[in-house]
């Protein structure tokens, strides 16, 4: 499966996402058709309440679709067990996971769980992948430090390294720069862009940081309230009027200014 270079690692077909209440489906978004491709960083933008987190949770297999399907590594996500899914797709969330007693290395080692046996014991090859994952995000110097001692920016780098230790094709990240200062937000975006371009990952980042997204993303997913999801390059989405529909005329005028999109 992984050798099929022409297959997008994640494809969405006729997807409806939402919730079931009182045994009745309550869709938030419907009719979603899109793909994530290898080697690209996609930034997912939209106002609060549009359904971004619901869609991301569905793409990650954390809640079932109401209709349609998510295809990961050529297979329906619902047919993949947790360990098989984790070999293809990794998720990094904003939520602060309580792992204070672990070192950064021990936290990244948790990313090897799809490959270890019942004992969870790591082989030499697993340890090498852990070190390579730390190096990929520039966190080698954090390896022996307690997670409790890390800054928010350092912690996010280690969480991305943990996801990389799964050796996934797809990285899904939900608002991971939300609580970082500007230098750390820029650094995380550069790391994600490098992972996409140099290591061939398909990277989807949900973010409210419009300017950094415009400057770093290869493509954008734009989600106005009520949908539909629209994907494309920044320039074409600005010209099409989707930005104005999503964020209002003031934001659309700002992003259309010369020099705002690199």
C-alpha positions in Angstrom: 0.0 0.0 0.0 2.7 2.5 1.0 4.6 1.9 -2.3 1.8 3.2 -4.4 3.2 6.7 -5.1 0.1 7.8 -7.0 -2.3 7.1 -4.1 -3.2 10.1 -1.9 -2.6 8.9 1.7 -5.9 10.4 2.8 -9.1 10.8 0.7 -12.5 12.0 1.8 -15.6 10.8 -0.2 -19.1 12.2 0.4 -18.3 12.7 4.0 -20.9 14.0 6.6 -19.7 14.7 10.1 -21.5 15.5 13.3 -23.2 13.8 16.2 -26.0 11.4 17.0 -28.4 12.6 19.6 -31.5 10.7 20.7 -30.6 8.2 18.0 -30.9 10.9 15.3 -27.9 12.1 13.3 -27.1 15.8 13.7 -24.8 16.7 10.8 -22.5 19.7 11.2 -21.0 19.4 7.7 -22.0 17.3 4.7 -20.9 16.4 1.2 -17.1 16.8 1.9 -14.8 15.7 -1.0 -11.1 16.4 -0.8 -7.7 14.8 -0.5 -4.4 15.2 1.3 -1.3 14.6 -0.8 2.2 13.6 0.1 4.7 16.4 0.3 2.3 19.2 1.1 1.4 21.3 4.1 -2.3 22.2 4.2 -3.6 24.7 6.6 -7.2 24.4 7.7 -8.9 27.7 8.3 -12.3 28.8 9.5 -14.2 30.7 12.2 -15.0 29.2 15.6 -18.0 26.9 15.4 -17.6 26.1 11.7 -16.9 22.4 12.5 -13.1 22.2 12.0 -12.5 20.1 15.2 -15.4 17.8 14.4 -14.0 17.2 10.9 -10.5 16.6 12.2 -11.8 14.1 14.9 -13.6 12.2 12.2 -10.6 12.2 9.9 -8.5 10.8 12.8 -11.0 8.0 13.6 -11.9 9.5 16.9 -15.6 9.7 16.0 -17.5 7.9 13.2 -18.7 9.6 10.1 -22.5 10.1 9.7 -22.2 9.3 5.9 -19.5 8.8 3.3 -16.1 7.6 4.2 -12.5 8.5 5.0 -9.9 6.5 3.0 -6.5 6.1 4.7 -3.6 4.3 2.9 -6.2 3.0 0.3 -8.5 1.5 2.9 -11.7 2.6 4.6 -10.7 4.1 8.0 -13.5 2.0 9.6 -11.8 -1.2 8.5 -8.5 -0.3 10.1 -7.9 -1.3 13.7 -6.2 1.2 16.0 -2.7 -0.2 15.6 -2.9 -0.4 11.8 -4.4 3.1 11.6 -1.6 4.5 13.9 1.0 3.2 11.4 -0.5 5.4 8.7 -1.9 8.4 10.6 -0.8 10.4 13.7 -2.6 13.1 15.6 -1.3 16.1 17.7 -3.9 18.0 19.7 -3.9 21.2 21.6 -5.0 19.4 24.8 -2.3 19.3 27.4 -1.6 15.6 28.1 -0.5 14.8 31.7 2.9 13.1 31.2 4.9 15.3 33.6 6.8 12.3 35.1 8.3 11.3 31.7 11.4 12.5 30.0 11.1 13.9 26.4 12.6 10.7 25.1 10.2 8.5 27.0 7.3 10.5 25.7 8.5 10.1 22.1 9.0 6.3 22.7 5.2 6.1 23.3 4.9 6.7 19.5 6.3 3.3 18.8 3.3 1.5 20.3 1.9 0.4 17.0 5.0 -1.7 16.4 5.9 -3.2 19.8 4.5 -6.5 21.1 2.5 -7.0 24.2 5.5 -6.2 26.4 6.0 -2.8 24.8 9.7 -3.4 24.8 11.7 -1.4 22.2 14.3 -2.9 20.0 17.5 -1.1 18.8 15.7 -0.1 15.6 12.9 1.5 17.6 15.3 3.5 19.7 17.0 4.7 16.5 13.6 5.9 15.1 12.9 7.8 18.4 16.3 9.6 18.1 15.6 10.4 14.4 12.2 11.8 15.3 13.7 14.1 18.0 16.3 15.2 15.5 13.6 15.9 12.8 12.1 18.6 15.0 15.3 19.9 16.4 14.7 18.5 19.9 17.8 16.4 20.5 18.9 18.7 23.3 15.5 18.1 25.1 15.9 14.3 25.1 16.8 13.8 28.7 14.7 16.6 30.2 11.5 16.1 32.1 8.4 17.1 30.2 7.4 19.1 33.3 10.4 21.4 32.7 9.6 22.1 29.0 8.2 25.3 27.7 5.0 25.2 25.7 7.0 25.5 22.5 9.4 22.8 23.5 6.6 20.5 24.5 4.9 20.9 21.1 8.1 20.0 19.4 8.3 16.8 21.5 4.7 16.0 20.8 5.3 16.3 17.0 8.3 14.0 17.5 6.1 11.5 19.2 3.7 11.5 16.3 6.7 11.1 13.9 7.9 8.0 15.8 4.7 6.3 14.5 6.2 6.6 11.0 2.9 7.9 9.6 2.1 9.0 6.1 -0.4 11.6 7.5 0.0 14.1 10.3 -3.2 15.8 11.6 -2.6 18.7 14.0 -5.3 20.7 15.7 -4.4 24.2 16.9 -1.0 23.1 18.1 0.4 26.7 17.9 -2.6 28.3 19.7 -0.7 29.0 23.0 2.7 29.7 21.6 4.5 33.1 21.2 5.3 34.3 17.7 8.9 32.9 17.5 7.7 29.4 18.5 4.7 29.5 16.1 7.1 30.4 13.2 9.4 27.6 14.3 6.6 25.0 14.4 5.3 26.0 10.9 8.8 25.7 9.6 9.2 22.2 11.1 5.9 21.1 9.6 6.7 22.5 6.2 10.1 20.7 6.3 8.4 17.4 7.2 6.1 17.8 4.3 8.6 18.9 1.7 11.7 16.9 2.8 10.1 13.7 4.2 7.1 13.5 2.0 4.5 13.6 4.8 0.9 14.8 4.2 0.4 17.4 6.9 -2.9 19.1 7.8 -2.8 21.9 10.4 -5.9 23.4 11.8 -5.0 27.0 12.8 -6.4 30.5 13.5 -3.1 32.0 12.5 -4.1 33.4 9.2 -0.9 35.2 8.2 1.4 32.3 9.0 -0.9 29.9 7.2 -0.9 32.1 4.1 2.9 32.4 4.2 3.7 28.7 4.7 0.9 26.5 3.4 1.1 24.8 0.0 -2.7 24.6 0.0 -5.6 25.8 2.2 -8.8 24.2 3.4 -11.3 27.0 4.0 -14.5 26.2 6.0 -17.2 28.9 6.2 -19.9 28.3 8.8 -22.3 25.8 7.3 -19.8 24.8 4.6 -18.9 23.7 2.1 -15.3 22.9 2.6 -13.2 24.6 -0.2 -9.6 23.6 -1.0 -7.1 25.4 -3.1 -4.1 27.7 -3.3 -4.3 31.0 -1.3 -4.4 33.2 -4.4 -7.2 31.4 -6.1 -9.3 31.3 -2.9 -8.8 35.0 -2.3 -9.8 35.8 -5.9 -12.8 33.5 -5.8 -14.4 35.4 -2.8 -14.2 32.4 -0.5 -12.1 34.3 2.0 -14.8 37.0 2.2 -17.5 34.4 2.7 -15.5 32.7 5.4 -14.0 35.7 7.4 -15.8 38.8 6.2 -14.8 41.7 3.9 -12.2 43.3 6.3 -10.1 40.1 6.5 -10.5 39.4 2.8 -9.2 42.9 2.0 -6.3 42.5 4.4 -5.1 39.2 2.9 -5.4 40.6 -0.6 -2.9 43.4 0.1 0.3 43.1 -2.0 3.0 41.3 -0.1 0.7 39.5 2.3 0.9 36.1 0.5 4.3 34.8 -0.3 
